[in-house]
């Protein structure tokens, strides 16, 4: 019988490894990893064997966790520099994994990171899947949960456009039913039942699972329940790209996000997603200009005349004074999920390496009617403009600026009166612009969840005097119109604001939620200058007459430490971060250390609480001699089972006793007699019986390796 037990242990080990292999290969297909099947199989076989041994010994798990916590505490208190490096490396790896997801075109830095993290990802992926499947299948022996877990993973992959996950799903379900059938076969008689029984169960279950898998719906329209859909997509925006999502297509590589230019109806609640739309390689955080608008009418932004020009060899002349110093810098843009013909670029472009239509008046570029699919490089002018030089400069006026002075005749007069009141004490054009910018930044609240503009109300007037909260389109539109009412030309610009920090090196991950609107004002010498009225973003530079006018960053340089995805959940957090920009780095570091300390203390308390609960439950189980004996008897059965000596369902206690005695566990008949007296004779065990079974458990059921050579010679 011992032969049959080991036989089924080997089969169980093989099935666990097979299930792990199917899931692992599916995950690597989703990541577009070309793995060596021999290496993956070798890793899985090693991990499953190791984890089976490790997880069956709780004391090893507890000891390992304790050692990990102690080492972590040591480095936290004694070697914070090492711990910080480890945390940073983990953060870099997580950021790389998040933005990877199988893109075909990458900047050089991403290719290097892919080579660097490839084996790490394979190793971690195989280990985690092995850990979960081994725990469910070999430790908990919950074969249904094993199947359910794999199905959930594979269905998630398939709905997220990993087409081959469907094939892996069929094989995984079939293998899961085989896994279950082996268990049923073993319970039927420990190898005594006909092999035909196993084959019938396997064929039946596999046929049913395959039929169900093939009849599952593959292409169907979204459920039309608008209220529920809106709430679901607001809570889980990433599901828009799934097969049944509102942004789904037949191919993952064809999924794109339409660039929202904010030029249509302004106002109302805004919902944005964290879909990555492009990757950018740059030396600094930039405003990536997309479209520029000059006409505000009926609560919409539109354009008047556009002056197209094909640049000579795609080179563009500067639009600022020749005496202003500049350098030429590069930015590389890699579209990921962007459905547009707009060529995004910083202010002001110098050269672009793809064919384009250039608008001289707005300094924007588009392709000739086709969407941008491949990467492109933009060289741009990095000007040396200071706040002090802008105070000496004047805004550009003239007939060609008339379009940038337009505003509706129906605009309430109080908008102009407010602008005049804000700027009445300012002497220079620059100070007036900064005064309105600062007024908007300091007076109004940032909020994505705002109501629609009432019918018949002007968007700007409603924001300034009634709503008093909104997002970037509210702030930028209001600043442009207020400036125009006092005779200062301004225009409305939309695009993307890059995050303050790259994900790695000079690589930036640009999400849909980074879409932004801002303001540009023309100066005679400096050209079009960027201003930032939205409070959650760092202003482009300081420099009104009441502020220190020392040279700071140029118009394009933005030390933005607050740029984060514009979602409703983090709006208040962003505002709070901006209010605390003046705090010292020492306080920031102190807060981080405090948070880490709280985390470690919480983990320690959790472990202590778990131990205490386990101790209390054990004490409750041992309140009587009857419950105490049953506790120790079940413990003996579990430890025998770990050695492959499981009691079968059709086996009596006496038959089981004889089998155990034959193998070499002497005196087990006395344990069985006490148990039978308790279970069938309702006799209470004595105190001596409790002491005896405890000693028997300690003496014969330790974790030393059982030799089983002869009776009495139990352990090496």
N, C-alpha and C positions, 0 to 999 in steps of 0.2 A: 504493500500500500504506500510505502514511503516513495517508491518509484513513481507511482501515479501522482503523488503530491508534487514532487519536483518537476514532473512533466508539465503539469498545469501551471506551475510557477514560471517555467520557461515560456510557455505559451502566453501567459499574462504579460510577461516582460516584453515579448515580441510584439504583442498587440498594442501595448502602451507606447512602444517605440514607433510603431507604424502610424498611430494616430498623431503623435508628435511630429513625425516626418511630413504627413499630409498638411497639417496646419503651418508648419515652418515654411514649406515650399510655397504655399499660397501667400504667406506674408512677404516673402522675398520677391515673388512675382509682382505684388502690389508696389514694392519699392523699386522695381526694375533692376534688381540685383541678379547678376549672372553668377550663381554659386556653383561650386563643385559638389556634385551629389555625393561623392564618396566622402568628402570632408564633413558634409552635413550629417550623413548617416553615422559616421564615426563619432562626431560630437554628441549626437542624440543617444547612441548606445552607451557612451561613457556617462553622460549626465543622468540618464534614467537609472542606471545601475547605482551611481553614487547617491542620488537623491532618495532612492528606495531605502538604502541602508541608513542614510542620514535622518530622514523623516520618521523612520520607525523607532528612533531613539530620542524621545522628547528631551532627555537631559542634554544631548548634544546640541539640540536647537536652542535650548535656554542658555547653555554655556556659550554658544557662538554669539547669540544676541547680547549677552552680558559683556563678553570680551569686546564686541563692536562698540557698545555704549561707553565702556571704560576707555578704550582707545580714542574714541571721539571726544570724550571729556578731557583726556590728556592733551590732545592737540588743540582743543578749544582754549584751555587755560595756559598751556605751556608753549605751544607752537602754532599760534594763530596764523602766521605767515604761510605755513604749509597747508593748513586747512583752507585758507582763503584761495590758494592756488588750485586746490582740488575742487572747490566749489565753482571757481571760474571755469575750469576745464569741463566740469559737468554741464555748466550753463552753456558753454560754447557748443558742446555736443548736442544738447537738447535743441538749441536754436538751429543748428545745421540739420538735424533730423526733421524738425518741423517744416523747414522750407524746402527740403530735398524732394521727396514724393515723386520721383520719377520724371523730372524735366529733361528734355533732350539738349537744350542749349544752356551753357553755363559760362559765367566769367571764369577766368583762370583760377581765382581763389577758391571757387566752389569745387572745381575739379580736384584741386589739391586736397581739399577737405574730404571729398568723397573717397579718395585713395587712403587718406589717413584714418577715416572712421569706418571704412568698409568692414574690415574684420571685426572691429569692436561691435558693430551693429549685428553682424551674423552671430557672434558669440553670445551677446546679450539676448538676442531674439530666440535662439535655440534654448538657452538656459531658462528663460522665463516661461516659454511654452512647455518645456520639459518639466519644470517645477509644478505648473498648474495641472497638467495632465497626470503626472505621477502622483500628485497629492490626491486628486479626485479618483483616479482609477486604481491605485495600488494601496493607498493609505486609507482613504474614506471608503473605498470599494463601492463608490456610488457611480455605477456605470451609466445611469440615465443622466446625471449631472455632467459626466464626461462628454456624452453625446451632445447635450444641450449647449455646453460651453463652446464646443467646436462649431456647432450650427450657427450660434450667434455671431461668432467671429467671421465666419465665411459669408453669412448673409449680409453683415455690415460691409464687408469688402465688396460684395457683388453690387449692393445698392450704391456703393461709392465708386462704381465703375471699374472694378477689377473683374473683367469678364471671365477669366479663367477660374475665378473663385467658384463659379457655378459647377465646373467639372470637379474641382476638389471637393465640393460639397457632396456630390453624388458618391464619390469614393469614401469620404469620411463617414457618411451615414451608414453605408454598407459595412465598412470596417467596424463601426460601433455596434451594429447588430451582431456581427460575428463575435465581437468581444463579449456581448451579453450571452450569446448562445453557448460559448465555451464555459461560462459560469454555470449555466443551466445544465449543461452536459456533465460537468463535474459534480453538481449536487445530485444528479440522477443516480449516481452510484459509484463515484470515484473511479471511473474508467470501465465499469462493468457493463454499462449500456452499450448498445450497438452503435457503431460509427454512423450508421444510417440515420440515427436520431439527430446527431449533430448536423449532418448534411441537409436534412429536411428543414431544420430550423434555420440554418444559414441561408439556404436557397429561398425560403419563404420570406424571411425578414429582408434579405437583400433585394428581392423582387419588388416587395412593397415599397421600400425606401427609394429604389430607382424610379419606380412609377410616379411616386409623389414628387420627387425632385424634378422629373421631366415635365410634369403637369403644372409646376409652379408658374405663376404669371411672370413674364419677362419684360414685356413692354405694355404699359397701360398708362392712362392719363391720370393726372393728380385728382385726389378726392375733392370734389367741389363743395366745400363747406367754408366759405370765405372767412367767417369770424374765427373758427377754429384754426384754419390755415394761418391767418395773420398772427395769432397768438403763438402758434407753434414755431413759425419762422422767426418771430421776434426773440423767442427763447433759445432757439437752435438755428441760427442763420446759416451754419455750414451745410444743413440738409437741403438748402436750395439747389445744390449741385448734384444731389442724388438722382437716381433714375426716376423717382416719382416726385422730384422737387420741381418748383416753378422755374428753375433755371437749368433744368437738365436737358441734355442732348443725347444722341445715340452714341457719342464717343467722348471719352473724358478729355482728349486732347482738343476737342472742338468747343469745350465749354469756355465761354468768355463773358466778361462783365462789360456791359455798355458803360462808357464813360459818362457819368452824370455831370453835365455842364452847369447845372443850376440855372439855366437860362429860361426854363419854362416857368410855370406858376411858382412864385416864391411863397414860402411860409408853410405852416402845418407841421405835424410831427414827422420826424425823420428817423428811419431805421437803416442802419448800415451793417455790413458784415465784415468778418475778418478774412475774407477770401484774399489770398495773395494775388495781386494783379501784375506786378512787375518786380524784377530785382535790379538793383542799381549799384554800380561800382563807382565810388566817388571819394574824394579826399575830405569832404565836409558835408554837413547836412544842408540841403538846398530847397528852395522853392522851385518845383518843376512846373513851369507855366504850360497850360494847355490851350485855353481860349481867352480872348479879351473882348469885352463888350462895352459899347459906348452909349446905347440908347435905352433909357428906362421909361417904360410906358405900360399902363394897365397891369402893374405889378409883375412885369416881366422884363428881362434883359434881352435885347437883340442887337444886331449890328447894322450900321448904315453902309457906307461905301468901304469896300475892301480893296486895297492896292496890291495886287499880286505881282510877283516878280521872281523869275528863275535866277537865282544867284549865280554869278560867274564861278564855275567850278565849285559850286556850293559854298562859296566864301561870302561873308556879309560884312559890310563896312560898319564901323562903330557909329552909334547915334548920340554920342556924348562929345564934349569938347576935346579937341586934340591935345590940350595941355594936361588932361587928366591921365595919370599913370595907370597902367594896367598890366596884367600878366594873362597868358592864355592857359586855361586849365581844361582837363578832360573829365567827361562823365560818360559811362557806358550804361545803356538801358537794355534790359532783356525782358521783353513782354512774356507774360505767363498766361494770364487770363484776361486780356484786354481787347475788346472789340471796338476798335477805333482807327481812323486814318490820321489821327493827330500825332505829330512828332513832339514829344515832351522835351523841354529844354530849359535851362536856367536863363535868367536875364543877364546879359544879352548874348545870343548865339554868334559865334565867329565862323564855325564850319561844321557841316554834318556830312557823314560819309554815305548817305543814301539820297536818291533823287527826291526832290521836294518842291513844293510850291510855297514860296516865302511871302509873307505879308509885311511889307515895309512899315505900315502904320502901326501894327500891333506887335511886331517882332515875333510872330508865331509861324509855325511851319506845319504843313500837312502833306500827305502823299497824294498822288494823282488818282484819287478815287478808289484805292485799294487799302485794305486793312494792313496795319503793320504787324508782321508775324515774326520777323527775324530781329536779332539784336542790332543796335546801331550806336555809333559814338558821336557825341556832340562836344565840340570845343567851344568854350565861351570866354567872354571877357570878364576877368576878375578885376574890377576897378578899385582904386584906392580913394574912396570918398569918405570924408569925415563929417561928423555933426557940425563942427565949427565951419567947414567950408559950405555946408548947406545953409547955414544962417546968413552967410554972405551972398548966397545965390538967390535968384528970384525965379518964381514959377514962369513957365513959358506961356506967352499969350500970342494972340494973332488969329487970323481967320481960320487957319488950319486946326485950331484948337476949339472951334465953336461946337463941334460934336461932343466934346468932353465937358461942355458947360450946360448941356441940355438937361432939363427936368420937366415933369408934367406941369402944365398950367393949372391943373386942378390940385396941385400939392398944397396942403394947408399952409397958411402963412406962418403959423407958429413954429414950423420946422426951421424956416429961415431965421426967425427971431431967436430961437434957441442957439443956432450956429453963431449969430452975431453976438449974442450975450457971452458965449464961451470964449470968443476970440477978441473981444472989445479992447482988452489991455495988451494984446500981442502986437509987436511992432514988425516982425518979419514974416514972410510967407511961411517959412519953415516952422516958426513958432505957432502960427495959426493951425497948420496941419497937425502938428504934434498935440496941440491943445484939444482938438476934436478927437484925435486918436485916444488920448489919455482919458478924456471924459467918457467915451464909450467903454473903454477897458475897466474903468473904476466904478461906473454907475450901474451897469446892467449885468444881469446874471446869465451865465451860460447854461442852456438847457435844450436837449433834443426833443423832449416831449412837450410840445407847445400846440395850442389849437390853431386851426386855420384862420387866416385873416378874414374878418367879417365882410360880407358882401357890401360893396360900396365904400369900403374904407381903404385908404392908401396904406400900403405895406410899411413904409418908413414911419409915417405918422402913428400908426397903430403900435409899432414896436417902441418908439421913443416915449410915448405918453401914456399908453395903456398896458400893453403886454409886459414891457420892461424885462424881457428874457427871451432868449433864442440862441441860435447857433451861428456859424460863421457867415452865412448868407445874410442874416439880419444885420450883423455888425458891419460887414463890408459894404453892403448896399446903403446903409444909413450914412456911413462916413463919406462915400462918394457923393451922395445927394446933398448932404450938409455942406461939403466943400464947394459944390457947384453953386449953391444958393448965395455964397459970399464971393463968387467970382474966381474961385480957384479951380482950374481944370483937374479932373480926376477920372479914372476908369476902373471898371470892375474886372478882376482877373480870377480865373479858376484853374485849378490843376491839383497837384499833390504837394503836401508838405512832408518832406522826409523826416523820419524819426531822428532823435538827437544822437543815438548811438547805433553803430553798425552791429549786425549779428556776428560778424567776424571780420577782422582786418578792415578792409574798406568796402565790405559788401553789406548793402542795406536791403531789408525785406519790406516792400511797399504793399500795404494792404488797401482794400477798397475803402476802409474806414479812414484812411489818411487823405481822402479827397477834401479840398479846402478852397476857400475864397478869400481874397485879400484885395488891397488897394494899391494903385500906382498913381503917382503925381509927377508931372513933367517939370523939370527945372532947366533953366537956360544952359547951364554948363554941365550939369550932372546927368541929364537925360531923365528917363523915367525911373523914379525912386520908389521902392517898395515900403509900404506901411502896414502894420499889423494891428487892427483894432480889436481883434477877438482876444479876450482876456486870458484864456487858458493856454495861449501860445506866448512864448517869450517875444517881446517887441524886437523889431529888427535891429535897432540900436537906440540908445538914449541920447538926448542932446538938445532939449529945449533950453532957452536962456536961463531958466531956473535950475538947470541940471549941469553937472560938470561936463564941459564941452571938450574934454580931451579926446584925441583921436581914438576911436574904437573900431569895431569891425565894419567892413564895407556893407553896402546894401545887400549883397548876396550872402554875406556871412551871418549865420544865425546860431548862437550858442543855445539852442533850444533844449532845455532840460525837462520840458513838460509835454512834449509832443507824444501823445499816445493815441490809440484808436479811439475815435469819437463815438463811443457807445453810451447808452443811457446809464449803464451800470457803473461807469467810471467817471461820469461828468463831475460829480461832487468831489471825487478824489482828485481830479485834475485841478479844480479850483483851489482845493486845499494845498496842493503841492505848490501852486504859484504863489500863494500867500506866504509860504515858508521858504521862498527862494533865498531870502536874506539870512537864513540861519547858517551857522557855521558847519563845516564838514565834520568837525569833531562831534557835534551833536548828532549828526546823521550816522556816523560810525557807532556812536554810543547806542542809538536806537536799534541799529542792526544787531549789535551784540546782545542787547536786551531781548530782542525777538528770538535770537538763537538760544539764549539761556532759557527763555520760557518754553521753547520747543523741546529742548533736552529735558527740562524738568517735567514737562508733560509726558514725554515718553517714559521717563523713569517712574512717574506716578502711575501711568497706565500699566506698566509691567508689575509694579507693586500691587496694584488693585487686582490684576488678573491672578497673581499668586495668592492674595488674600481670599478672593472668591473661591478659588480652587480649594484652599485650605478649609474654608467654612463649609463648602459642600461635602468635602470628605468627612469632616467632623459630624455633619448631620447624618451621613450614611452609616457612621459607626456608633450611633446612639444606643443600639441594642446588639446583643451577641449574635442574633439571627442575621441582622443586616451586615454586621462586621464580617461574619463568616462568608456570606454570599459575595461581599466585596472582594475578599482575598481569593475566593474560589474562581470568580470571573477573571481576576487578574492572572491567575495561573493558566486558565484557558487561553487568554489572549497571548501570553508569552509562549505557550505551546504552539499556538497557531502561527506565530512568527517563525517558529522553527519548522514549519510545514506539517505540524501535528494537529490539524483541525479536526474537531469532532463533527461527523457528518450528521445530516438531518435524520437519516434512517438508522442511526447507531445509538444503542442504549448506553447508559453511563457505565454499566459493567463491561460491555464490549469495548468501549473506549478505554476503560481502565486496563483491560487485558492488553490492548495494543500498546499503551504507554508503558506498562510493566515489561513487555517483551523488548521494547527498545532500550530499557535500562533505567527508568525512573522508579527506583525501589520505594516501597512504602506508600505508593500512590493509592493502593487499595484502601488504606485507612482514611485518606481524604475523601474517597468516593463513598465509603460507608457513612461518614458523618454527613455528607451532602444528601445521600438518599434518606437517612433518618430525618433530616430537616425538611426535605422537599416532599417526601411521600409519607413519612410517619409523623410529621408536624412536631418533632422533638427539638427542643431548644438546645443549641450547643452549649457546652460548659466553658468556663473560663480557660480550662486547660486545652480544650479544643481550639480556641482562638489563638492561644499562644503557640500551639503546635503548628497550625496552618501558616502563621506568620513566619515561624522559623523555617518551615518547609519552603515557603516562597523565597525567603532570603538565601537559604542554603542551596536549593536546586534550580531556582529560576532566575539566577543572575544573568548578566550579559556576556559571560565567558562562552567560548565556542564549545558546543556539544560534540563529543566524539562518537558516542553510541557504539563503541566497540564491544562492550560486554556489560551485563548487569552490574550495577555498583560502580562501574568506571564511567561516571557521568560527564566529567569535564576534564579538559586538559589543564 
